[in-house]
């Protein structure tokens, strides 16, 4: 699941309503137990927290994906 800085949610590059995350994962990835969540570093935390809550309510293990800071840009 990807979350953009303007709080748009995607499942494998396909836009998705927050309330459809768990059912869509169950439909497309039968037997999945974990979900990777990635957000842009400028994404406000609230949409990230909402996605985590939806996935947690559906009993998925949540794995947050982080990219290292590009130190060459400093």
C-alpha positions as CSV (number, residue, x, y, z in Angstrom):
1,X,0.0,0.0,0.0
2,X,1.4,3.4,-1.0
3,X,0.2,6.7,0.4
4,X,1.0,10.0,-1.4
5,X,1.7,13.3,0.2
6,X,-1.8,14.4,-0.7
7,X,-3.2,11.3,1.1
8,X,-4.1,9.3,-1.9
9,X,-4.0,5.5,-1.3
10,X,-2.8,3.0,-3.8
11,X,-2.6,-0.8,-3.9
12,X,0.1,-1.8,-6.5
13,X,-0.3,1.5,-8.3
14,X,-4.1,1.3,-8.4
15,X,-6.1,4.0,-6.5
16,X,-8.1,2.7,-3.6
17,X,-10.6,4.0,-1.1
18,X,-9.4,3.6,2.5
19,X,-12.4,1.5,3.4
20,X,-11.7,-1.0,0.6
21,X,-8.0,-1.7,1.6
22,X,-8.6,-4.8,3.6
23,X,-11.2,-6.5,1.4
24,X,-9.2,-5.7,-1.7
25,X,-6.0,-7.2,-0.2
26,X,-8.0,-10.3,0.8
27,X,-9.5,-10.6,-2.7
28,X,-6.2,-10.0,-4.6
29,X,-3.7,-11.7,-2.3
30,X,-5.4,-14.7,-0.8
31,X,-3.8,-15.9,2.4
32,X,-1.8,-12.7,2.9
33,X,-0.8,-12.1,6.5
34,X,1.4,-9.0,6.1
35,X,1.1,-5.8,4.2
36,X,3.8,-3.4,3.3
37,X,3.0,0.3,3.8
38,X,5.0,3.0,2.2
39,X,4.5,6.8,2.3
40,X,6.4,9.8,1.0
41,X,8.4,11.5,3.8
42,X,6.2,14.6,3.4
43,X,3.0,12.7,3.9
44,X,1.1,13.8,7.0
45,X,1.0,11.1,9.6
46,X,-2.9,11.1,9.9
47,X,-3.5,9.2,6.6
48,X,-0.7,6.8,7.4
49,X,-2.3,6.2,10.9
50,X,-5.7,5.6,9.3
51,X,-4.3,3.0,6.9
52,X,-2.4,1.3,9.7
53,X,-5.6,1.2,11.8
54,X,-7.7,-0.3,8.9
55,X,-5.1,-3.0,8.3
56,X,-4.7,-3.6,12.0
57,X,-8.5,-4.0,12.4
58,X,-8.3,-6.6,9.6
59,X,-5.6,-8.5,11.6
60,X,-2.8,-7.9,9.0
61,X,0.8,-7.6,10.2
62,X,2.0,-4.2,9.0
63,X,5.5,-3.6,7.7
64,X,6.5,0.0,7.2
65,X,8.9,0.6,4.3
66,X,11.5,3.4,4.6
67,X,14.0,4.6,2.1
68,X,17.4,5.9,3.4
69,X,18.0,9.6,3.2
70,X,20.0,10.6,0.2
71,X,23.1,12.1,1.8
72,X,24.6,13.2,-1.5
73,X,21.9,15.9,-1.7
74,X,23.2,17.6,1.5
